[in-house]
Amino acid sequence: MIARTLNNGIVTIESAGETGDSVFENIPDPENVRNVIFKQVDIDKEADSTRDADALAAALRDRLPPPGETSSPKQRLEELEALHADGLVSDEEFEQKRQEILGDL
């Protein structure tokens, strides 16, 4: 009864880990604690998303020529072969793009 009067409560953190749920009792302002935890989870997800986007952009920068710079057919074929070797382009996509590049000769 005193805990309720002081706005204390229980905070349970659900986890898929080996230890399962963590229960914390007699926590002051448990709703605020809950909000802080959820906000931190959202911040972490956003950081992961930004990190993934940055990694993708860096990978594309390494593969693509700078804007305004055109690649020779030989360079385009080499880039296409590298993408295919890395498994980023399927056999069908590789052959289709290869024919397109050869058609530009």
Number of C-alpha atoms within 10 A of each C-alpha: 7 7 13 11 7 12 14 17 15 15 18 12 12 11 10 7 7 6 8 10 12 11 10 12 13 14 15 16 15 18 15 10 13 13 11 12 13 12 12 11 12 12 12 12 12 12 12 12 12 12 12 12 12 12 12 12 12 11 11 11 11 10 13 12 14 10 6 6 8 10 13 11 15 12 12 18 18 12 16 21 16 14 15 16 13 10 10 13 16 13 11 9 13 18 14 11 15 16 12 11 16 12 9 7 8
